Each structure stands twice: as C-alpha cells, then as structure tokens.
Amino acid sequence: MPIVLNVIYLSILFACAPLLIFRAIHAGKYRQGWAEKVLGRAPRRIGDGPCLWFHAVSVGEVLLLKPILHELVRRRPGWDVVVSTTTPTGLTVARRTYPDLVTFYAPLDFSWSTRRAVARLRPSVLALVELELWPNLIRAAKRSGAGVAIINGRLSRRSHGGYRRLRGPLGSTLRRLDAVAVQTEEYAARFVDLGVPSPKVRVTGSVKYDGLESDRDNPQTLALRRALGLAPADVVFVAGSTMDGEEAAALAAYRAARKQHPRLRLIIVPRHANRFDKVAAWLEEQGETVVRRSEDQVAPRGGARPPVILVDTIGELAAVWGLADIAFVGGSLAPGRGGQNMMEPAAFGAAVLFGPFTENFRETVEQLLSVNGARQIAGPEELATAVIDDLKDPESAAARGAAGRAYVLAQHGATSRTLAELDRLVESVISGKTA
C-alpha cells in the first residue's frame, strides 16, 4: 500500500509541477518548506516526555486549536506540544499565535517523509484536526508506537460519500485510528459507517465554540475600532470571508442602505490573501475611497462619504466581527464554496446574514435558523433588502443577534471533553495499551 500511494502522489506532483513552478516564480507561492514537506525534516525533538503533535491544515484549523493548546499547556506543562500545518499562511499564523511552541510544515504523505518526520518528533499522540486521513502518516505514527486521534472531527455529506467509495482502500487506515472525537452525532454515525469501530468514536462537540470571542470590548476589537477610525455612532456592516463576486453584492447593499442611513460604514474582508490587491483596485474603479488595514491608514471621521475599509491582513477577521452590527458571511452566494464560519459573528451578537450555499456548515445553519439566530438570503440581490430591513428595524436585528449569541454560548465545553480524550490516549500509549 505505501508503494502504491507513493506512485500516486508522485504522479500527481509531477503532473502539477508546471503549475507549481509557475506560481512559485510569479506569485512567490510554494517556495518554502520543501525539506520538511518532501524529506520529512521536521524539527528534531530533544526531550523524552510525552509529546502531542497537532496537525492543522491551514489558518482556520490553526486558530481552532487555541483553546485546546492554551488549556493543554496549562494542565500539562511537562508535555511537549508541536503544531504542523500545510499552507504558508497557516504556518505564519501558527508562528504568530503560538510563539512558544514548535511549528513547522507537515510532511507530504510519502512513506519516507512521514517516517522521517515521525522519527524526529517521536510523538506520543498524533492529533489530526477535523479530517486529515493521510494513510502513510497514520501508518508511520502507529508503527512508532504513537496513538492517532482525529479531534473536532467533521464529515460532511459530500465528504462521507467520497470516502465511502474509497472505504476498501482506506479500511486499514480507519482501523488504525485510536480515537475519533467528533462534533455531532451525525458525524459520529458517518465515521462508524466508514468502518471506524463505534467504541472509538465519541461526540465531544465543536471546539470552535469554546474558542469564540463573545465580548465586543476585547482588546483586539477595541484596537481595531480605534485604528480604523470608527465612531461610536457608526453602524458597521462587515462582509467577511468574501469570495469573487460577493464584494460587488456587499457594495451594492451598502450603497443602497446608505441613502437612508448615512452613518453606515462598510468593512470588507476577502477570504483569500491573493485577492487583496484585486479587491482594492476594483473598489477604486467603482469610485470608492479605500482605507487598507495593511497600510495602517486611519479612516477619517465625518464628511459626506466615508471610505470603504478593506481589511487586507491575515488572522484579524475574528476581531473584525466584533465591530459588526450587521454581518454578511461570505462563500455562500455561489455554489461550490460551501460557506464560511458564521459562528464568529454570531458569538458577538451581530445580525448575521448568509447566502443559500452553506453545505459545509449545514448543521450550524440549521441550528441558528431554528432559534432565529441568523437570516438566510436567496441570492446577491436580496442582500441589500436584508441590510435595509435590519437598519429599519434595529430591535428585530438585535433580537436575532442575541438569539445567535445565546446559542453559541450554550455550546461551550468541547475543549474539556477533547482534552479528556487526549489524556486517555496518552495514558494508553504510556502503558502500552494502544493497538
């Protein structure tokens, strides 16, 4: 099996090589970390105590780990904790968020790179965040005597269907898992259906809820309010995690609403960093004055036409949501994107809006809608109507925001349950009881 996978991976790598080289030359992408990725040259661990290796694929998963790592370091100061990620932005955020931890690029799933990385790190437990089923990595970890867990596990209907078709080849990988801590009962049933023994699957809830800031007076949000020149009387409309086409919908809604509500301010936060300059240029082409967060510009107060604020930095969206009276969550107006995290603005009590394409967060959407904690719009043209409705009826908008916030706060506790699973697994490894 490892040889077959190596051949498949190499074939994919060679097929993608021209594109990777082009992007490396023209966009600066994929230039770093090749020794860690291809050769498995992870940092060499010095200590001999228990070690937890968390693998988080990118920025979202890296930030998701905050409550777990904070509590783990507090509870187990003698344990080594290391964090790997796949993307450059993920590693940048990991190094900024966890400066006291070892952070590095994860090895690609070649047998030699995973084997070397495991040998250098000597983990007691490999914890894969949400859903990272890499057969060679899991195989190498198990052969070294480590336990393997999936934490904050999620398995969408689409992913479940895809993995189900691969259930035969993936069977041995799934059986090697020692613990699968999932967000919901529905996800648990899907993992069991794929072949994970049911005693190994536990419903621990979503750690995302524990890591959500819910106080608008937190230092990061207050600093942003000052830096962006927002006045107390301003009503703030945040369009966050936007993708191509969604900035146009947000700008149209803002312009329509400002006719009756001149204190309305627009903050746009594109989902992908490679679109920052493009969005800024497009806004200026539309006749808007743009304040860019990356340039430490301060939005002037007063005047008939305040600028649009473009947050073109990585890792600040969570704090930006705390500025929002009305929050549109992007990735939801066109099919194939699956939506983005609507729990962050809900936690602050913003009046949350999102489009019809939210399959990646289907359960969250259903729960928020069931408690009237969010509003789902049918398409781009309805965004303006929804924003105007909320401005005309601020009491109803505030009630929707309060309901969403209450729902999020009621979900807390997943961090403690997840740490209990990891504690149990480490103890099993130390006592030699893992399979």
BATIMAR-290297 format. One line per 3 residues: number of its first residue (from 1); their letters; for each residue y, x, z of C-alpha. Coordinates in nm, 3 decimals, always signed. Example, Ala and Ser with C-alpha at 12.3 -4.5 7.8 and 13.67 -1.06 7.14 Angstrom:
BATIMAR-290297
1> AS> -0.450/+1.230/+0.780  -0.106/+1.367/+0.714
***
This chain:
BATIMAR-290297
1> MPI> +0.000/+0.000/+0.000  +0.263/+0.272/+0.082  +0.198/+0.443/-0.253
4> VLN> +0.236/+0.117/-0.441  +0.562/+0.045/-0.260  +0.691/+0.394/-0.329
7> VIY> +0.628/+0.345/-0.701  +0.804/+0.008/-0.696  +1.103/+0.144/-0.505
10> LSI> +1.133/+0.449/-0.731  +1.118/+0.230/-1.039  +1.398/+0.014/-0.904
13> LFA> +1.601/+0.320/-0.806  +1.566/+0.480/-1.150  +1.648/+0.152/-1.323
16> CAP> +1.964/+0.117/-1.116  +2.059/+0.486/-1.139  +2.315/+0.448/-1.423
19> LLI> +2.499/+0.174/-1.235  +2.486/+0.367/-0.907  +2.623/+0.679/-1.074
22> FRA> +2.898/+0.482/-1.247  +3.007/+0.320/-0.921  +2.987/+0.650/-0.735
25> IHA> +3.222/+0.811/-0.989  +3.465/+0.527/-1.047  +3.463/+0.338/-0.718
28> GKY> +3.350/+0.603/-0.471  +3.052/+0.394/-0.363  +2.703/+0.523/-0.275
31> RQG> +2.819/+0.885/-0.234  +2.735/+0.933/+0.131  +2.422/+0.941/+0.339
34> WAE> +2.164/+1.037/+0.078  +1.991/+1.285/+0.309  +1.948/+1.012/+0.569
37> KVL> +1.854/+0.745/+0.316  +1.617/+0.930/+0.084  +1.493/+1.215/+0.301
40> GRA> +1.493/+1.035/+0.635  +1.714/+1.291/+0.806  +1.816/+1.066/+1.091
43> PRR> +1.979/+1.233/+1.392  +1.719/+1.419/+1.596  +1.686/+1.265/+1.944
46> IGD> +1.682/+1.511/+2.232  +1.575/+1.303/+2.533  +1.228/+1.180/+2.623
49> GPC> +1.318/+0.849/+2.785  +1.282/+0.505/+2.629  +1.471/+0.462/+2.303
52> LWF> +1.571/+0.140/+2.128  +1.652/+0.170/+1.758  +1.851/-0.126/+1.628
55> HAV> +1.873/-0.171/+1.253  +2.164/-0.388/+1.135  +2.204/-0.409/+0.760
58> SVG> +2.585/-0.443/+0.736  +2.908/-0.541/+0.912  +2.805/-0.887/+1.026
61> EVL> +2.483/-0.770/+1.185  +2.654/-0.465/+1.339  +2.912/-0.682/+1.512
64> LLK> +2.646/-0.932/+1.613  +2.491/-0.662/+1.833  +2.798/-0.624/+2.053
67> PIL> +2.690/-0.844/+2.345  +2.333/-0.709/+2.336  +2.436/-0.343/+2.331
70> HEL> +2.706/-0.390/+2.593  +2.464/-0.554/+2.832  +2.178/-0.318/+2.748
73> VRR> +2.385/-0.007/+2.820  +2.500/-0.162/+3.146  +2.148/-0.261/+3.257
76> RPG> +1.960/+0.044/+3.130  +2.191/+0.347/+3.146  +1.894/+0.585/+3.119
79> WDV> +1.773/+0.448/+2.786  +1.875/+0.591/+2.452  +2.021/+0.338/+2.207
82> VVS> +2.072/+0.417/+1.838  +2.203/+0.197/+1.557  +2.132/+0.227/+1.186
85> TTT> +2.291/+0.037/+0.901  +2.260/+0.026/+0.524  +2.615/-0.005/+0.390
88> PTG> +2.917/+0.230/+0.417  +3.133/-0.046/+0.565  +2.860/-0.125/+0.813
91> LTV> +2.845/+0.237/+0.927  +3.223/+0.261/+0.950  +3.236/-0.046/+1.173
94> ARR> +2.938/+0.075/+1.379  +3.104/+0.408/+1.449  +3.430/+0.241/+1.544
97> TYP> +3.266/-0.030/+1.756  +3.007/+0.190/+1.931  +3.168/+0.536/+1.957
100> DLV> +2.936/+0.640/+2.241  +2.615/+0.556/+2.052  +2.431/+0.741/+1.777
103> TFY> +2.494/+0.560/+1.447  +2.354/+0.654/+1.106  +2.232/+0.536/+0.766
106> APL> +1.887/+0.380/+0.778  +1.619/+0.540/+0.562  +1.526/+0.368/+0.240
109> DFS> +1.179/+0.219/+0.264  +0.995/+0.515/+0.112  +0.694/+0.627/+0.312
112> WST> +0.821/+0.985/+0.350  +1.177/+0.891/+0.455  +1.070/+0.629/+0.708
115> RRA> +0.804/+0.859/+0.851  +1.052/+1.145/+0.898  +1.323/+0.920/+1.047
118> VAR> +1.078/+0.778/+1.300  +0.956/+1.127/+1.390  +1.312/+1.248/+1.451
121> LRP> +1.417/+0.947/+1.658  +1.089/+0.875/+1.841  +1.182/+0.513/+1.921
124> SVL> +1.007/+0.310/+2.185  +1.110/-0.008/+2.004  +1.243/-0.071/+1.655
127> ALV> +1.456/-0.388/+1.667  +1.535/-0.538/+1.326  +1.836/-0.769/+1.327
130> ELE> +1.785/-1.119/+1.179  +1.538/-1.045/+0.897  +1.464/-0.694/+0.775
133> LWP> +1.098/-0.683/+0.671  +1.062/-0.327/+0.538  +0.686/-0.257/+0.522
136> NLI> +0.693/+0.123/+0.527  +0.948/+0.140/+0.807  +0.749/-0.104/+1.019
139> RAA> +0.427/+0.080/+0.940  +0.578/+0.418/+1.037  +0.715/+0.280/+1.362
142> KRS> +0.382/+0.126/+1.459  +0.188/+0.442/+1.373  +0.418/+0.638/+1.604
145> GAG> +0.332/+0.403/+1.891  +0.659/+0.210/+1.887  +0.689/-0.164/+1.926
148> VAI> +0.857/-0.360/+1.648  +1.069/-0.670/+1.702  +1.287/-0.900/+1.499
151> ING> +1.582/-1.018/+1.706  +1.818/-1.306/+1.639  +1.568/-1.395/+1.369
154> RLS> +1.668/-1.637/+1.098  +1.469/-1.751/+0.797  +1.646/-1.986/+0.558
157> RRS> +1.459/-2.237/+0.349  +1.513/-2.024/+0.038  +1.401/-1.700/+0.206
160> HGG> +1.099/-1.877/+0.351  +0.994/-1.990/+0.005  +1.031/-1.640/-0.136
163> YRR> +0.840/-1.473/+0.146  +0.573/-1.743/+0.127  +0.496/-1.639/-0.229
166> LRG> +0.453/-1.283/-0.100  +0.254/-1.382/+0.205  -0.055/-1.196/+0.085
169> PLG> +0.106/-0.853/+0.030  +0.328/-0.899/+0.337  +0.045/-1.012/+0.564
172> STL> -0.023/-0.673/+0.719  +0.348/-0.616/+0.779  +0.388/-0.951/+0.952
175> RRL> +0.084/-0.886/+1.172  +0.236/-0.556/+1.286  +0.533/-0.732/+1.445
178> DAV> +0.510/-0.738/+1.823  +0.789/-0.988/+1.892  +0.997/-1.225/+1.683
181> AVQ> +1.294/-1.367/+1.874  +1.443/-1.643/+1.661  +1.749/-1.865/+1.672
184> TEE> +1.590/-2.210/+1.632  +1.261/-2.398/+1.647  +1.280/-2.447/+1.271
187> YAA> +1.297/-2.073/+1.211  +1.009/-2.023/+1.453  +0.790/-2.263/+1.256
190> RFV> +0.870/-2.080/+0.933  +0.773/-1.740/+1.076  +0.446/-1.884/+1.205
193> DLG> +0.383/-2.039/+0.864  +0.418/-1.693/+0.709  +0.144/-1.561/+0.934
196> VPS> +0.313/-1.427/+1.245  +0.091/-1.524/+1.542  +0.264/-1.804/+1.733
199> PKV> +0.243/-1.629/+2.076  +0.464/-1.353/+1.935  +0.739/-1.595/+1.829
202> RVT> +0.999/-1.700/+2.086  +1.309/-1.917/+2.046  +1.591/-1.726/+2.214
205> GSV> +1.893/-1.885/+2.042  +2.165/-1.717/+1.841  +2.332/-1.410/+1.986
208> KYD> +2.629/-1.487/+1.764  +2.739/-1.750/+2.011  +2.741/-1.505/+2.302
211> GLE> +2.945/-1.254/+2.107  +3.213/-1.500/+2.003  +3.559/-1.467/+2.149
214> SDR> +3.698/-1.804/+2.255  +4.023/-1.705/+2.426  +4.323/-1.705/+2.193
217> DNP> +4.505/-1.479/+2.436  +4.259/-1.193/+2.389  +4.432/-0.856/+2.334
220> QTL> +4.329/-0.818/+1.969  +4.460/-1.158/+1.863  +4.782/-1.118/+2.059
223> ALR> +4.840/-0.778/+1.900  +4.784/-0.928/+1.555  +5.030/-1.209/+1.623
226> RAL> +5.297/-0.954/+1.712  +5.211/-0.720/+1.426  +5.218/-0.998/+1.168
229> GLA> +5.547/-1.142/+1.293  +5.415/-1.489/+1.372  +5.648/-1.708/+1.574
232> PAD> +5.521/-1.947/+1.844  +5.635/-2.245/+1.639  +5.449/-2.137/+1.327
235> VVF> +5.146/-2.339/+1.223  +4.886/-2.099/+1.088  +4.641/-2.173/+0.808
238> VAG> +4.375/-1.899/+0.781  +4.150/-1.876/+0.476  +3.884/-1.627/+0.582
241> STM> +3.585/-1.463/+0.412  +3.719/-1.588/+0.080  +3.545/-1.510/-0.247
244> DGE> +3.660/-1.522/-0.608  +3.841/-1.849/-0.679  +3.883/-1.950/-0.317
247> EAA> +4.217/-1.774/-0.273  +4.353/-1.998/-0.551  +4.233/-2.309/-0.366
250> ALA> +4.387/-2.184/-0.040  +4.719/-2.100/-0.205  +4.735/-2.439/-0.377
253> AYR> +4.666/-2.614/-0.045  +4.931/-2.406/+0.130  +5.193/-2.477/-0.133
256> AAR> +5.122/-2.849/-0.129  +5.133/-2.869/+0.250  +5.448/-2.658/+0.292
259> KQH> +5.654/-2.920/+0.112  +5.636/-3.134/+0.425  +5.560/-2.863/+0.682
262> PRL> +5.792/-2.564/+0.634  +5.660/-2.382/+0.944  +5.315/-2.348/+0.787
265> RLI> +5.200/-1.988/+0.738  +4.910/-1.867/+0.522  +4.679/-1.577/+0.610
268> IVP> +4.412/-1.478/+0.357  +4.118/-1.254/+0.449  +3.895/-1.174/+0.147
271> RHA> +3.528/-1.129/+0.219  +3.482/-0.802/+0.029  +3.696/-0.491/+0.060
274> NRF> +3.672/-0.412/-0.311  +3.877/-0.725/-0.383  +4.172/-0.647/-0.155
277> DKV> +4.393/-0.491/-0.422  +4.295/-0.751/-0.680  +4.388/-1.038/-0.448
280> AAW> +4.719/-0.873/-0.355  +4.809/-0.825/-0.722  +4.708/-1.183/-0.804
283> LEE> +4.923/-1.326/-0.525  +5.223/-1.133/-0.652  +5.156/-1.258/-1.004
286> QGE> +5.172/-1.610/-0.859  +5.522/-1.535/-0.735  +5.433/-1.481/-0.370
289> TVV> +5.572/-1.209/-0.149  +5.274/-1.044/+0.020  +5.252/-0.867/+0.354
292> RRS> +4.947/-0.641/+0.370  +4.792/-0.572/+0.709  +4.665/-0.228/+0.599
295> EDQ> +5.021/-0.109/+0.540  +5.138/-0.209/+0.889  +5.401/-0.434/+0.737
298> VAP> +5.566/-0.688/+0.963  +5.618/-1.035/+0.823  +5.987/-1.124/+0.866
301> RGG> +6.068/-1.435/+1.063  +6.293/-1.708/+0.935  +6.401/-1.767/+0.578
304> ARP> +6.307/-2.040/+0.339  +5.992/-1.882/+0.202  +5.788/-1.660/+0.434
307> PVI> +5.539/-1.421/+0.276  +5.168/-1.475/+0.244  +4.982/-1.244/+0.482
310> LVD> +4.684/-1.055/+0.336  +4.451/-0.905/+0.595  +4.301/-0.623/+0.391
313> TIG> +4.121/-0.442/+0.672  +3.759/-0.437/+0.786  +3.643/-0.586/+1.115
316> ELA> +3.954/-0.785/+1.214  +3.861/-1.131/+1.090  +3.713/-1.233/+1.426
319> AVW> +4.052/-1.174/+1.591  +4.242/-1.331/+1.300  +4.056/-1.659/+1.352
322> GLA> +4.225/-1.676/+1.693  +4.556/-1.722/+1.513  +4.436/-2.023/+1.315
325> DIA> +4.540/-2.379/+1.378  +4.357/-2.473/+1.058  +4.070/-2.253/+0.937
328> FVG> +3.903/-2.260/+0.598  +3.573/-2.068/+0.591  +3.507/-1.913/+0.251
331> GSL> +3.195/-1.853/+0.050  +3.148/-2.229/+0.048  +3.326/-2.369/-0.258
334> APG> +3.088/-2.240/-0.525  +2.707/-2.245/-0.543  +2.501/-1.934/-0.479
337> RGG> +2.709/-1.789/-0.198  +2.570/-1.982/+0.096  +2.882/-1.996/+0.312
340> QNM> +3.007/-1.768/+0.586  +3.018/-1.776/+0.964  +3.207/-2.089/+1.074
343> MEP> +3.123/-2.035/+1.441  +3.400/-1.779/+1.495  +3.692/-2.013/+1.417
346> AAF> +3.510/-2.300/+1.591  +3.491/-2.093/+1.911  +3.872/-2.070/+1.917
349> GAA> +3.910/-2.445/+1.874  +4.058/-2.426/+1.525  +4.035/-2.727/+1.295
352> VLF> +3.753/-2.592/+1.080  +3.709/-2.672/+0.710  +3.442/-2.554/+0.468
355> GPF> +3.303/-2.649/+0.129  +2.971/-2.805/+0.028  +2.773/-2.485/-0.031
358> TEN> +2.670/-2.366/+0.315  +2.293/-2.331/+0.290  +2.291/-2.003/+0.485
361> FRE> +2.431/-2.191/+0.785  +2.269/-2.526/+0.733  +2.166/-2.582/+1.095
364> TVE> +2.507/-2.477/+1.227  +2.682/-2.705/+0.980  +2.463/-2.998/+1.076
367> QLL> +2.531/-2.945/+1.445  +2.907/-2.904/+1.404  +2.932/-3.211/+1.184
370> SVN> +2.718/-3.414/+1.424  +2.968/-3.356/+1.708  +3.269/-3.396/+1.475
373> GAR> +3.349/-3.028/+1.530  +3.427/-2.950/+1.164  +3.511/-3.116/+0.832
376> QIA> +3.323/-3.052/+0.509  +3.519/-3.091/+0.187  +3.371/-3.172/-0.153
379> GPE> +3.550/-2.906/-0.357  +3.864/-2.694/-0.409  +4.089/-2.988/-0.492
382> ELA> +4.006/-3.155/-0.160  +4.117/-2.854/+0.046  +4.484/-2.943/+0.004
385> TAV> +4.414/-3.301/+0.112  +4.229/-3.182/+0.423  +4.504/-2.938/+0.525
388> IDD> +4.772/-3.204/+0.477  +4.566/-3.455/+0.676  +4.539/-3.212/+0.968
391> LKD> +4.912/-3.142/+0.962  +4.995/-3.513/+0.951  +4.758/-3.593/+1.238
394> PES> +4.755/-3.288/+1.468  +4.592/-3.484/+1.751  +4.282/-3.557/+1.542
397> AAA> +4.274/-3.196/+1.420  +4.296/-3.071/+1.778  +4.018/-3.307/+1.886
400> RGA> +3.794/-3.174/+1.610  +3.873/-2.819/+1.716  +3.797/-2.897/+2.081
403> AGR> +3.462/-3.053/+1.987  +3.365/-2.746/+1.784  +3.464/-2.513/+2.067
406> AYV> +3.266/-2.714/+2.322  +2.958/-2.697/+2.101  +2.982/-2.318/+2.066
409> LAQ> +3.031/-2.260/+2.438  +2.727/-2.475/+2.514  +2.502/-2.238/+2.315
412> HGA> +2.558/-1.930/+2.530  +2.263/-1.740/+2.683  +2.079/-1.591/+2.384
415> TSR> +2.172/-1.234/+2.482  +1.989/-1.253/+2.816  +1.684/-1.412/+2.656
418> TLA> +1.676/-1.148/+2.381  +1.708/-0.863/+2.629  +1.419/-1.009/+2.830
421> ELD> +1.203/-0.988/+2.517  +1.308/-0.627/+2.454  +1.246/-0.532/+2.818
424> RLV> +0.899/-0.682/+2.798  +0.824/-0.494/+2.476  +0.945/-0.159/+2.610
427> ESV> +0.728/-0.204/+2.919  +0.430/-0.284/+2.694  +0.490/+0.030/+2.490
430> ISG> +0.521/+0.246/+2.801  +0.199/+0.102/+2.940  +0.025/+0.136/+2.602
433> KTA> -0.045/-0.235/+2.562  +0.111/-0.292/+2.217  -0.125/-0.342/+1.924
***
